[in-house]
Amino acid sequence: MAHLLEFEPDRAVHPVDIIEHIAAINDWNFERQDTDEISISVRGSWSDYHVSFNWMQDLESLHIASAFDLKVPEARRPEVKALISSIKTLACASRPCCNAAWSARGTRSTWRPTAARHSPWV
């Protein structure tokens, strides 16, 4: 296994450059904060999506964070609330360490899962 840990990939293109290229060809709004960071905003019919990408060289990984502001039509709100409730139930049932904080105010719902430090599931 030691040979895998010593592997240094010869990367011709920075991963965030690839994401920037994808955003540009799709005509999405983006902002490049740093060599290793980019934020993209995309307008949808029900929601505006905001996605941040952060390349972590030491871990050779791409961290992705997403946020959206959901605008649910009044007639569809009961369906969406039922869906959110089902997702909450499934998420917390499948992860014993899940300590989810939910709030539903009008058209906005947020879910912030946090993992317990002592949990073997993390």
C-alpha positions as CSV (number, residue, x, y, z in Angstrom):
1,M,0.0,0.0,0.0
2,A,2.9,2.4,0.5
3,H,3.3,2.8,-3.3
4,L,-0.2,4.3,-3.5
5,L,0.6,6.9,-0.8
6,E,3.6,8.0,-2.8
7,F,1.8,8.5,-6.0
8,E,1.9,12.1,-7.3
9,P,-0.5,12.7,-10.2
10,D,0.8,14.7,-13.1
11,R,-2.1,17.1,-13.5
12,A,-2.1,19.1,-16.8
13,V,-5.2,21.1,-15.8
14,H,-6.2,22.4,-12.4
15,P,-9.6,20.9,-11.3
16,V,-11.1,24.3,-10.6
17,D,-10.1,25.4,-14.2
18,I,-12.3,22.6,-15.5
19,I,-15.2,23.8,-13.4
20,E,-14.7,27.3,-14.6
21,H,-14.7,26.1,-18.2
22,I,-18.0,24.2,-17.7
23,A,-19.6,27.3,-16.1
24,A,-18.4,29.5,-19.0
25,I,-19.7,27.3,-21.8
26,N,-23.1,27.1,-20.0
27,D,-23.2,30.8,-19.5
28,W,-23.5,30.5,-15.7
29,N,-22.5,33.4,-13.4
30,F,-19.3,32.6,-11.6
31,E,-16.6,34.2,-9.5
32,R,-13.1,32.9,-9.1
33,Q,-12.0,33.9,-5.6
34,D,-8.6,32.2,-5.7
35,T,-6.7,29.6,-7.7
36,D,-8.4,26.9,-5.7
37,E,-11.9,28.4,-5.3
38,I,-14.9,29.2,-7.5
39,S,-18.5,30.0,-6.8
40,I,-21.2,29.5,-9.4
41,S,-24.8,30.8,-9.4
42,V,-27.5,29.4,-11.7
43,R,-31.1,30.6,-11.9
44,G,-33.8,28.0,-12.1
45,S,-37.5,28.1,-12.4
46,W,-38.2,27.1,-8.8
47,S,-34.8,28.0,-7.3
48,D,-31.6,29.9,-7.6
49,Y,-28.6,27.6,-7.0
50,H,-25.3,28.7,-5.5
51,V,-22.5,26.2,-5.6
52,S,-19.0,26.7,-4.2
53,F,-16.0,24.5,-5.2
54,N,-12.8,24.4,-3.2
55,W,-9.8,22.3,-4.3
56,M,-7.8,21.0,-1.4
57,Q,-4.4,20.0,-2.8
58,D,-3.1,18.3,0.3
59,L,-6.0,15.9,0.3
60,E,-6.4,15.7,-3.5
61,S,-10.1,16.4,-3.1
62,L,-12.7,18.8,-4.3
63,H,-15.0,20.2,-1.6
64,I,-18.5,21.1,-2.9
65,A,-21.0,23.2,-1.0
66,S,-24.4,24.0,-2.4
67,A,-27.2,26.3,-1.3
68,F,-30.5,27.1,-2.9
69,D,-33.5,29.4,-2.2
70,L,-36.5,27.4,-3.2
71,K,-39.6,29.3,-4.4
72,V,-42.5,26.8,-4.3
73,P,-45.8,27.9,-5.8
74,E,-48.6,28.1,-3.2
75,A,-50.5,25.2,-4.7
76,R,-47.5,22.8,-4.4
77,R,-46.4,23.7,-0.9
78,P,-48.3,20.8,0.9
79,E,-46.5,18.3,-1.4
80,V,-43.1,19.9,-0.8
81,K,-43.6,19.9,3.0
82,A,-44.5,16.2,2.9
83,L,-41.4,15.5,0.8
84,I,-39.2,17.4,3.2
85,S,-40.7,15.5,6.1
86,S,-40.0,12.2,4.4
87,I,-36.4,13.1,3.6
88,K,-35.8,14.2,7.2
89,T,-37.2,10.9,8.5
90,L,-35.1,8.8,6.1
91,A,-31.9,10.8,6.7
92,C,-32.1,10.6,10.5
93,A,-33.2,7.0,10.5
94,S,-30.3,5.9,8.3
95,R,-27.6,7.8,10.2
96,P,-27.7,7.3,14.0
97,C,-25.2,10.2,14.4
98,C,-27.5,12.6,12.5
99,N,-28.5,15.6,14.6
100,A,-30.6,17.5,12.0
101,A,-32.0,20.9,12.6
102,W,-35.0,21.6,10.4
103,S,-37.0,24.8,10.0
104,A,-39.8,25.5,7.6
105,R,-40.8,29.2,7.2
106,G,-43.2,29.9,4.4
107,T,-41.3,28.9,1.2
108,R,-37.9,28.3,2.8
109,S,-36.7,25.0,4.4
110,T,-33.2,24.3,5.6
111,W,-31.6,21.2,6.8
112,R,-28.3,21.2,8.6
113,P,-27.0,17.8,9.5
114,T,-24.2,17.7,12.0
115,A,-22.2,14.6,12.9
116,A,-21.4,13.7,16.5
117,R,-17.6,13.7,17.1
118,H,-17.7,10.4,18.8
119,S,-19.7,8.6,16.2
120,P,-18.3,5.6,14.3
121,W,-20.4,6.6,11.3
122,V,-18.4,9.7,10.5
